[in-house]
Amino acid sequence: MMSLTDFLVVSAALFCIGLFMVVSKSNAIQILIGIELMLNAAILNLVAFGKYDRLNNGGQLFALFAIVLAAATTAVALAIILNVYRRYKTIDPNKVDKLRDE
């Protein structure tokens, strides 16, 4: 059986990979994937702590709520990325220097 430490190590690895993607990538889609990996690491922590808490299912319920919020956030972020691409013809966040034309 896996212990709580095993879950936390996997979660920390996921979070570090996601953080590396956010810091190092120059593509908006890859940055969004990194943010999703960090959210999944947090959700894995919630479920792991909820599994070892025998009193109630608060961790699992909060994780389900976090998954719904992550899906909604991803949909909004993809819509913003598509609009930025339509306007600037690039998804590199460094090349988008102004939000409004004068």
N, C-alpha and C positions, 0 to 999 in steps of 0.2 A: 504494500500500500504506500502511496506517496504521502510524504509528510508536508506540513505547512511550509517548511523551508524550501522544498522542491518547487512548490508553486511560486514562492517569492523570488527564487532565483530566475525562473523562466520569465516572470513578470518584469524583473529588473533588466534582463537581457532585451526583452521587447521594448522597454522604455528607452534603453540606451540606443538601440538601433533606430527607433523613431526620432530621438533627439538628434542623432547624427544626420539623419536624412533631412530634417528641418534646417539644420545649421549649414550643411554642405551643398545642398542641391540648389540649382538656379531655375528649376522648372516648377511652375505652380502646382501641377498635378502631383509631382513627387513630394513637394512640401505637404500637400494635403494627405498623401499616403502616410507620411511620417507622423502627422498629427493623429491620424486614425490609429497607427500602431501604439502611440502613447496612450490614447484613450482605451484601447483594448488591454493594455497593461494594467491600467487602473481598474478596469472591469474585472480582469482576472484576479486582482487583489481582493476586490469586494466579494467575489464568489468564493475564493479560497478562505477568507476569514468567515464568511457565512457558513461554509461547510463545517468548520470546526467550532462554530457557535451552536450548541445543541438547544438553546432556549427558544430561538425564533428564527425566521427566515428573512431578517432585515437586509442582509448582504445581497441575497439573490433578488429581492424586490428592488433594491436600489440599483443593482446592476442592470436589471431589465429597464428601469427608467433611464439609466445612462445610455443604454443601447438605442433606445428610441430617440433621445436627444442627439446622439452622435449621427444617426441616420438623417435626421432633419437638418443638422448642421452641414453634413456632406452635400445634401441636395442644394442648399442655399449657396454653399461655396462653389459647387460646380456651375451653377447658374451665373454667379459672378465671374468665374473664370471664362465661361463661354462668351459673356458680354465683353470682357476685356479683350479676348482674342478677336472678336468681331470688329472691335474698334481699332486696336493697335496692331493686329496681325502677328502677335507674339504672346507667349504665356510666360516669358521671362520677367519676374517681378522687378528686376533691376532696370529694365528698359522702359517700364511704364513710369514716366516721370511726372505726369500731371493728370489730374482727374477730370478737368474741365477745360474746354477750349475757351480762350479769351475772345 
